[in-house]
Amino acid sequence: MPVGLGPDAGRPRRPAAAPGAAARVNGQPVPEKAVQRALERIPPDKRDAARREILDYLIDTALLDQYVLQLPQYAVGPKDVDAKEEEVKGELKKGVRTCPRCSCR
């Protein structure tokens, strides 16, 4: 059979995952390390089935993250990032270490 006339002829080729990535979601790699970390808690005889579920979960999470980040209310410009960076640097110089998520100091 001539090259390019097989059953996959005309279908767009899916690019391979980046090195060290288990998959790619719109160009964003899903790290193989994340999959392996999750598999550590799974009994060895159940890892094959669990791998697919873990990868599905990580892909779904990446898709949700990408969707939320493109929403206008979550858009952050470079000026906002620079201002927050300066604010944090100032607090660190003063010794302020209060975490916004808990009451640690």
C-alpha positions in Angstrom: 0.0 0.0 0.0 1.5 3.4 -0.9 2.4 5.7 1.9 -0.4 8.0 2.9 -3.2 5.8 1.6 -3.7 3.7 4.8 -6.7 3.7 7.1 -5.3 6.9 8.8 -4.9 8.8 5.6 -6.3 12.3 5.8 -6.6 12.3 9.6 -4.7 15.0 11.4 -1.8 13.5 13.3 -1.8 13.9 17.0 1.5 15.3 18.2 3.4 13.1 20.7 3.4 14.1 24.3 6.4 16.2 25.4 9.3 14.4 27.0 8.4 13.6 30.6 4.7 14.2 29.9 2.0 11.6 30.1 -0.2 13.6 27.8 -0.7 17.1 26.4 -3.8 19.3 26.8 -3.9 22.0 24.2 -0.1 22.1 24.2 0.1 22.0 28.0 2.0 18.9 29.3 0.5 16.7 31.9 3.6 15.5 33.8 4.3 11.8 34.0 5.6 12.5 37.5 2.1 13.5 38.6 0.7 10.2 37.3 3.4 8.2 39.0 2.9 10.1 42.3 -0.8 9.2 42.3 0.0 5.6 41.4 2.3 5.1 44.4 -0.8 4.8 46.6 -2.4 2.2 44.4 -1.7 -1.6 44.8 0.5 -2.8 41.9 -2.1 -5.2 40.6 -4.6 -2.3 40.1 -2.2 0.3 38.6 -3.1 -0.3 34.9 -6.8 0.5 35.5 -6.0 3.3 37.9 -3.5 4.9 35.5 -6.2 5.6 32.9 -8.5 7.1 35.6 -5.7 9.2 37.1 -4.7 10.5 33.6 -8.4 11.3 32.8 -8.7 13.3 36.1 -5.5 15.2 35.4 -6.6 16.0 31.8 -10.0 17.1 33.0 -8.4 19.3 35.6 -6.0 20.9 33.0 -9.0 21.6 30.8 -10.9 23.3 33.6 -7.8 25.3 34.6 -7.4 26.5 31.0 -11.1 27.4 30.7 -11.1 29.4 34.0 -8.0 31.2 33.1 -9.5 32.5 29.8 -12.5 34.0 31.6 -12.3 37.8 31.7 -12.9 38.1 35.5 -9.7 36.1 36.0 -7.6 38.0 33.6 -4.5 39.6 35.3 -2.3 42.1 33.5 1.4 42.5 33.9 0.9 45.7 35.9 -1.3 43.8 38.4 1.4 41.1 38.8 4.2 43.7 39.2 2.1 45.6 41.9 1.4 42.4 43.8 5.1 41.4 43.6 6.2 44.7 45.1 3.5 44.5 47.8 4.8 41.0 48.8 8.4 42.1 48.7 7.5 45.1 51.0 5.8 42.8 53.5 8.7 40.4 53.6 11.1 43.3 54.3 8.9 44.4 57.2 8.7 40.8 58.5 5.0 40.4 57.9 4.4 36.7 57.3 0.7 36.2 57.8 -0.7 33.7 55.3 -4.0 34.8 53.8 -5.4 31.2 54.0 -4.6 30.5 57.7 -3.6 32.3 60.9 0.1 31.4 60.8 2.7 34.1 61.3 
